Amino acid sequence: MAEPAPALVDIEQSPLRVHRRDGKLVAEDPSGAMVFSGTPGARGAPEVMVIETAAGSWRIQRRADRVNQVLDRAGQPVATLRRRLFRSTLIELPDGETIPVSSGQFRIFQMGCRIGRLATARAPFLRPGRYFKLTLRDELLKRPDRQLIVALGSYLAESSINSQIFAAQRSPTT
């Protein structure tokens, strides 16, 4: 018999530990409680990922080359993810706010990215592909849309960190 899914809790503290568990992208608060779970879509399906949080669920769907739309449970758009070549990826919210997600200026050998001025994602020096720590600023913790921003930012941060790991593995050593 399958175990029931753990209850999702609201994001109230930082940092979060973001990692893969059974193929899903999950985030846990410092007490170990799960704050979101993201299930990847099937290959070829319009859904890139379905994200469940205590505040609701969202589907990230491919719309065009390097553009994904985020829909709520009712199918209404709540954000757009716009990937720009050689520049930061943008989270565009319906009110016109734009949050850049970019690999920041970190120490050498440290993988990570910034989610605007709201959060910082950093992978550990040893075994950076296992998980990353998402440190949330108080400004983000006070926002009513924090669950959405954290989930989308984590999805993009994982992609950014994986790209940095791949690039580091390919770089020639002297």
Backbone as CSV, one residue per row, in Angstrom:
resi,resn,N_x,N_y,N_z,CA_x,CA_y,CA_z,C_x,C_y,C_z
1,MET,0.843,-1.179,0.000,0.000,0.000,0.000,0.887,1.241,0.000
2,ALA,0.560,2.221,-0.841,1.363,3.430,-0.950,1.152,4.325,0.267
3,GLU,2.249,4.986,0.650,2.150,5.918,1.777,1.438,7.183,1.323
4,PRO,0.626,7.797,2.187,-0.035,9.047,1.802,1.004,10.155,1.650
5,ALA,0.710,11.087,0.753,1.623,12.206,0.536,1.658,13.067,1.797
6,PRO,2.850,13.576,2.159,2.917,14.419,3.351,2.159,15.727,3.127
7,ALA,1.604,16.266,4.205,0.882,17.526,4.123,1.867,18.646,3.801
8,LEU,1.441,19.560,2.956,2.275,20.703,2.600,1.984,21.854,3.557
9,VAL,3.023,22.553,3.975,2.860,23.658,4.917,3.212,24.983,4.247
10,ASP,2.732,26.065,4.825,3.044,27.398,4.323,4.518,27.718,4.586
11,ILE,5.075,28.576,3.774,6.471,28.988,3.940,6.508,30.089,4.984
12,GLU,7.160,29.803,6.112,7.236,30.776,7.184,8.656,31.060,7.629
13,GLN,9.618,30.203,7.213,10.991,30.385,7.657,11.969,30.012,6.554
14,SER,13.196,30.418,6.758,14.253,30.205,5.787,15.455,29.643,6.531
15,PRO,16.331,28.907,5.876,16.367,28.547,4.457,15.572,27.273,4.182
16,LEU,15.301,27.060,2.896,14.655,25.839,2.453,15.707,24.925,1.839
17,ARG,15.493,23.638,1.961,16.370,22.654,1.327,15.596,22.103,0.143
18,VAL,16.117,22.322,-1.081,15.427,21.922,-2.307,16.201,20.770,-2.936
19,HIS,15.490,19.695,-3.254,16.157,18.525,-3.826,15.146,17.669,-4.579
20,ARG,15.638,16.611,-5.198,14.783,15.649,-5.891,14.505,14.467,-4.973
21,ARG,13.252,14.058,-4.929,12.859,12.866,-4.174,11.890,12.081,-5.051
22,ASP,12.269,10.869,-5.390,11.439,10.010,-6.244,11.053,10.722,-7.545
23,GLY,11.994,11.472,-8.118,11.756,12.169,-9.381,11.050,13.499,-9.249
24,LYS,10.594,13.845,-8.053,9.891,15.117,-7.845,10.845,16.152,-7.272
25,LEU,10.611,17.420,-7.617,11.356,18.523,-7.023,10.603,18.921,-5.755
26,VAL,11.255,18.824,-4.597,10.597,19.145,-3.333,11.432,20.150,-2.539
27,ALA,10.760,20.900,-1.690,11.432,21.841,-0.791,10.937,21.588,0.620
28,GLU,11.884,21.620,1.550,11.566,21.413,2.956,12.054,22.600,3.762
29,ASP,11.260,22.990,4.770,11.677,24.086,5.645,12.676,23.544,6.675
30,PRO,13.227,24.414,7.539,14.238,23.946,8.505,13.762,22.836,9.436
31,SER,12.459,22.723,9.657,11.954,21.657,10.529,11.772,20.336,9.771
32,GLY,11.959,20.357,8.451,11.793,19.149,7.644,10.421,19.011,7.021
33,ALA,9.519,19.963,7.277,8.180,19.915,6.684,8.253,20.310,5.209
34,MET,7.489,19.633,4.370,7.511,19.902,2.932,6.651,21.125,2.610
35,VAL,7.234,22.077,1.841,6.498,23.286,1.476,6.001,23.251,0.035
36,PHE,6.653,22.480,-0.844,6.101,22.266,-2.172,6.642,20.985,-2.765
37,SER,5.907,20.495,-3.752,6.289,19.302,-4.491,5.988,19.561,-5.957
38,GLY,6.978,19.354,-6.809,6.812,19.558,-8.244,6.998,18.260,-9.000
39,THR,5.997,17.882,-9.771,6.056,16.651,-10.557,6.314,16.999,-12.012
40,PRO,7.400,16.473,-12.595,7.677,16.765,-14.008,6.590,16.200,-14.908
41,GLY,6.320,16.898,-16.005,5.355,16.410,-16.980,5.950,15.278,-17.800
42,ALA,5.095,14.525,-18.446,5.551,13.431,-19.302,6.219,14.004,-20.547
43,ARG,7.155,13.254,-21.091,7.863,13.692,-22.304,6.844,13.957,-23.409
44,GLY,6.943,15.132,-24.016,6.034,15.505,-25.095,4.738,16.145,-24.632
45,ALA,4.453,16.107,-23.336,3.225,16.710,-22.800,3.403,18.223,-22.712
46,PRO,2.309,18.985,-22.770,2.444,20.443,-22.668,2.920,20.897,-21.285
47,GLU,2.617,20.098,-20.245,3.047,20.467,-18.894,4.516,20.130,-18.713
48,VAL,5.309,21.136,-18.325,6.710,20.921,-17.993,6.787,20.414,-16.560
49,MET,5.950,20.998,-15.693,5.908,20.585,-14.294,4.575,21.009,-13.689
50,VAL,4.090,20.200,-12.752,2.906,20.537,-11.963,3.393,20.705,-10.530
51,ILE,3.128,21.871,-9.951,3.632,22.210,-8.624,2.467,22.292,-7.638
52,GLU,2.609,21.594,-6.522,1.607,21.624,-5.449,2.192,22.330,-4.239
53,THR,1.454,23.281,-3.672,1.847,23.967,-2.442,0.644,24.040,-1.519
54,ALA,0.863,24.543,-0.315,-0.257,24.738,0.608,-1.221,25.796,0.080
55,ALA,-0.730,26.701,-0.764,-1.560,27.785,-1.297,-2.302,27.397,-2.569
56,GLY,-1.990,26.248,-3.150,-2.655,25.835,-4.382,-1.701,25.095,-5.298
57,SER,-2.174,24.851,-6.511,-1.322,24.161,-7.477,-1.218,24.987,-8.750
58,TRP,-0.088,24.806,-9.432,0.181,25.524,-10.677,0.776,24.560,-11.680
59,ARG,0.476,24.810,-12.947,1.057,24.026,-14.040,1.948,24.938,-14.865
60,ILE,3.175,24.500,-15.087,4.082,25.218,-15.979,3.940,24.563,-17.337
61,GLN,3.479,25.344,-18.341,3.263,24.809,-19.678,4.150,25.512,-20.694
62,ARG,4.653,24.732,-21.660,5.420,25.286,-22.769,4.483,26.065,-23.669
63,ARG,4.832,27.290,-24.003,4.022,28.088,-24.923,4.761,28.353,-26.225
64,ALA,6.042,28.617,-26.131,6.863,28.921,-27.315,8.305,28.623,-26.946
65,ASP,9.179,28.788,-27.906,10.593,28.570,-27.638,11.053,29.499,-26.521
66,ARG,11.538,28.939,-25.432,12.057,29.657,-24.265,10.993,30.460,-23.512
67,VAL,9.713,30.173,-23.723,8.643,30.848,-22.982,7.700,29.789,-22.410
68,ASN,7.515,29.839,-21.093,6.573,28.940,-20.417,5.533,29.785,-19.712
69,GLN,4.300,29.314,-19.712,3.233,30.007,-19.007,2.864,29.196,-17.772
70,VAL,2.570,29.897,-16.693,2.187,29.249,-15.442,0.697,29.491,-15.235
71,LEU,-0.052,28.387,-15.080,-1.503,28.458,-14.934,-1.915,27.949,-13.567
72,ASP,-2.962,28.567,-13.011,-3.481,28.071,-11.739,-4.421,26.898,-12.001
73,ARG,-5.030,26.388,-10.955,-5.899,25.213,-11.067,-7.073,25.458,-12.010
74,ALA,-7.541,26.701,-12.097,-8.670,27.037,-12.970,-8.241,27.308,-14.408
75,GLY,-6.931,27.234,-14.681,-6.436,27.470,-16.036,-6.136,28.927,-16.337
76,GLN,-6.159,29.775,-15.315,-5.871,31.195,-15.500,-4.367,31.443,-15.394
77,PRO,-3.803,32.288,-16.279,-2.361,32.561,-16.201,-2.014,33.369,-14.946
78,VAL,-0.972,32.933,-14.234,-0.523,33.634,-13.033,0.917,34.125,-13.167
79,ALA,1.633,33.658,-14.191,3.007,34.110,-14.426,3.479,33.597,-15.780
80,THR,4.539,34.222,-16.273,5.211,33.776,-17.488,6.689,33.650,-17.166
81,LEU,7.307,32.571,-17.623,8.747,32.380,-17.467,9.372,32.596,-18.832
82,ARG,10.238,33.587,-18.931,10.852,33.935,-20.205,12.359,33.729,-20.105
83,ARG,12.858,32.694,-20.778,14.304,32.404,-20.780,14.955,33.211,-21.891
84,ARG,15.990,33.957,-21.525,16.710,34.780,-22.503,18.128,34.230,-22.637
85,LEU,18.583,34.079,-23.866,19.919,33.538,-24.102,20.986,34.448,-23.498
86,PHE,21.903,33.844,-22.767,23.051,34.528,-22.168,22.663,35.643,-21.202
87,ARG,21.439,35.639,-20.732,20.975,36.640,-19.766,20.088,35.944,-18.752
88,SER,19.605,36.699,-17.793,18.768,36.106,-16.753,17.422,35.668,-17.316
89,THR,16.839,34.681,-16.654,15.473,34.256,-16.956,14.548,35.164,-16.156
90,LEU,13.408,35.478,-16.710,12.479,36.385,-16.043,11.214,35.664,-15.593
91,ILE,10.796,35.962,-14.369,9.466,35.573,-13.894,8.623,36.834,-14.050
92,GLU,7.653,36.793,-14.944,6.786,37.954,-15.184,5.431,37.688,-14.554
93,LEU,5.056,38.545,-13.611,3.777,38.397,-12.905,2.705,39.235,-13.591
94,PRO,1.418,38.910,-13.413,0.338,39.626,-14.101,0.268,41.128,-13.795
95,ASP,0.748,41.536,-12.618,0.697,42.959,-12.270,1.830,43.762,-12.922
96,GLY,2.649,43.100,-13.748,3.741,43.782,-14.441,5.090,43.647,-13.753
97,GLU,5.107,43.122,-12.537,6.379,42.933,-11.836,7.216,41.866,-12.555
98,THR,8.504,42.125,-12.668,9.428,41.191,-13.303,10.520,40.845,-12.307
99,ILE,10.750,39.549,-12.105,11.779,39.078,-11.165,12.829,38.318,-11.969
100,PRO,14.055,38.846,-12.062,15.099,38.132,-12.800,15.677,36.988,-11.967
101,VAL,15.955,35.883,-12.618,16.623,34.744,-11.979,17.926,34.557,-12.735
102,SER,19.036,34.830,-12.053,20.322,34.798,-12.738,21.394,34.181,-11.867
103,SER,22.364,33.563,-12.528,23.503,33.052,-11.767,24.281,34.275,-11.321
104,GLY,24.481,34.389,-10.047,25.121,35.573,-9.479,26.622,35.452,-9.427
105,GLN,27.241,36.421,-8.829,28.684,36.414,-8.638,28.990,35.679,-7.348
106,PHE,29.219,34.387,-7.461,29.528,33.571,-6.303,31.016,33.260,-6.296
107,ARG,31.478,32.738,-5.202,32.879,32.325,-5.120,33.164,31.258,-6.160
108,ILE,34.414,31.167,-6.527,34.801,30.137,-7.483,34.451,28.774,-6.886
109,PHE,34.026,27.870,-7.689,33.616,26.514,-7.323,32.279,26.471,-6.584
110,GLN,31.558,27.571,-6.505,30.262,27.536,-5.833,29.169,27.770,-6.869
111,MET,28.212,26.870,-6.915,27.110,26.942,-7.872,25.912,27.605,-7.189
112,GLY,25.226,28.469,-7.918,24.058,29.105,-7.334,23.440,30.132,-8.253
113,CYS,22.404,30.786,-7.766,21.761,31.859,-8.517,20.970,32.748,-7.559
114,ARG,20.547,33.872,-8.092,19.733,34.826,-7.336,18.345,34.912,-7.954
115,ILE,17.352,35.032,-7.109,15.978,35.218,-7.553,15.618,36.650,-7.187
116,GLY,15.907,37.537,-8.128,15.762,38.962,-7.875,16.536,39.347,-6.627
117,ARG,15.943,40.214,-5.824,16.522,40.551,-4.526,15.765,39.847,-3.410
118,LEU,15.055,38.786,-3.800,14.174,38.101,-2.862,14.772,36.847,-2.248
119,ALA,15.648,36.159,-2.988,16.184,34.881,-2.498,17.499,34.550,-3.195
120,THR,18.269,33.672,-2.552,19.527,33.193,-3.105,19.553,31.676,-2.995
121,ALA,19.913,31.018,-4.097,20.046,29.556,-4.117,21.526,29.217,-4.210
122,ARG,21.982,28.321,-3.353,23.387,27.894,-3.379,23.460,26.397,-3.169
123,ALA,24.236,25.753,-4.045,24.487,24.324,-3.904,25.734,24.146,-3.049
124,PRO,25.831,23.051,-2.305,27.021,22.836,-1.484,28.242,22.592,-2.370
125,PHE,29.416,22.946,-1.854,30.652,22.786,-2.610,30.871,21.331,-2.999
126,LEU,30.729,20.439,-2.050,30.879,19.016,-2.342,29.528,18.445,-2.765
127,ARG,29.503,17.771,-3.859,28.286,17.157,-4.388,27.178,18.170,-4.636
128,PRO,27.434,19.150,-5.509,26.456,20.226,-5.737,25.153,19.776,-6.380
129,GLY,25.106,18.620,-7.006,23.891,18.172,-7.667,22.876,17.516,-6.753
130,ARG,23.220,17.298,-5.486,22.303,16.593,-4.581,21.162,17.466,-4.088
131,TYR,21.452,18.709,-3.746,20.426,19.627,-3.253,20.979,21.039,-3.317
132,PHE,20.114,22.016,-3.068,20.598,23.383,-2.872,19.801,24.025,-1.757
133,LYS,20.416,25.034,-1.157,19.788,25.769,-0.056,19.229,27.062,-0.636
134,LEU,17.954,27.297,-0.401,17.290,28.508,-0.866,17.057,29.416,0.338
135,THR,17.808,30.506,0.394,17.690,31.456,1.499,16.740,32.566,1.077
136,LEU,15.672,32.735,1.839,14.622,33.706,1.527,14.802,34.963,2.360
137,ARG,14.659,36.106,1.723,14.731,37.367,2.458,13.374,37.647,3.104
138,ASP,13.392,38.457,4.148,12.152,38.786,4.862,11.113,39.386,3.925
139,GLU,11.560,40.169,2.957,10.643,40.791,1.990,9.813,39.723,1.268
140,LEU,10.447,38.620,0.907,9.732,37.533,0.232,8.797,36.813,1.203
141,LEU,9.251,36.569,2.423,8.422,35.861,3.400,7.133,36.616,3.725
142,LYS,7.116,37.941,3.531,5.934,38.763,3.825,4.968,38.861,2.649
143,ARG,5.380,38.417,1.465,4.542,38.552,0.270,3.422,37.502,0.270
144,PRO,2.220,37.871,-0.190,1.137,36.890,-0.272,1.378,35.845,-1.368
145,ASP,2.175,36.178,-2.387,2.450,35.243,-3.485,3.776,34.496,-3.302
146,ARG,4.260,34.409,-2.058,5.562,33.792,-1.794,5.630,32.338,-2.233
147,GLN,4.530,31.598,-2.079,4.535,30.186,-2.466,4.812,30.041,-3.970
148,LEU,4.150,30.852,-4.776,4.340,30.825,-6.223,5.774,31.210,-6.588
149,ILE,6.263,32.313,-6.027,7.609,32.787,-6.363,8.673,31.785,-5.922
150,VAL,8.529,31.211,-4.742,9.501,30.214,-4.263,9.479,28.985,-5.158
151,ALA,8.296,28.499,-5.521,8.207,27.305,-6.363,8.808,27.560,-7.746
152,LEU,8.454,28.670,-8.371,9.001,28.978,-9.698,10.492,29.269,-9.620
153,GLY,10.900,30.021,-8.604,12.322,30.313,-8.432,13.137,29.059,-8.206
154,SER,12.608,28.108,-7.449,13.309,26.840,-7.207,13.431,26.029,-8.489
155,TYR,12.358,25.998,-9.268,12.377,25.289,-10.558,13.470,25.870,-11.459
156,LEU,13.535,27.204,-11.540,14.545,27.855,-12.380,15.947,27.735,-11.789
157,ALA,16.059,27.807,-10.458,17.369,27.689,-9.807,17.958,26.303,-10.035
158,GLU,17.122,25.263,-9.952,17.629,23.914,-10.208,18.208,23.819,-11.614
159,SER,17.504,24.380,-12.581,17.983,24.362,-13.961,19.293,25.126,-14.101
160,SER,19.384,26.288,-13.466,20.592,27.108,-13.523,21.783,26.387,-12.889
161,ILE,21.584,25.801,-11.720,22.665,25.093,-11.026,23.111,23.875,-11.836
162,ASN,22.151,23.133,-12.405,22.518,21.990,-13.237,23.335,22.422,-14.449
163,SER,22.987,23.566,-15.049,23.763,24.087,-16.182,25.176,24.453,-15.745
164,GLN,25.311,25.041,-14.564,26.635,25.403,-14.054,27.477,24.155,-13.781
165,ILE,26.864,23.120,-13.248,27.579,21.859,-12.992,28.054,21.261,-14.317
166,PHE,27.167,21.245,-15.312,27.517,20.699,-16.627,28.678,21.482,-17.238
167,ALA,28.611,22.818,-17.165,29.682,23.654,-17.714,31.004,23.415,-16.996
168,ALA,30.949,23.247,-15.681,32.176,23.013,-14.901,32.790,21.655,-15.258
169,GLN,31.957,20.676,-15.524,32.451,19.344,-15.902,33.083,19.346,-17.279
170,ARG,32.604,20.217,-18.154,33.105,20.289,-19.515,34.341,21.157,-19.640
171,SER,34.565,22.055,-18.674,35.680,22.982,-18.786,37.001,22.220,-18.676
172,PRO,37.985,22.601,-19.501,39.273,21.904,-19.448,40.010,22.226,-18.172
173,THR,40.678,21.248,-17.635,41.502,21.460,-16.435,42.952,21.568,-16.864
174,THR,43.683,22.385,-16.173,45.089,22.571,-16.532,46.000,22.008,-15.496
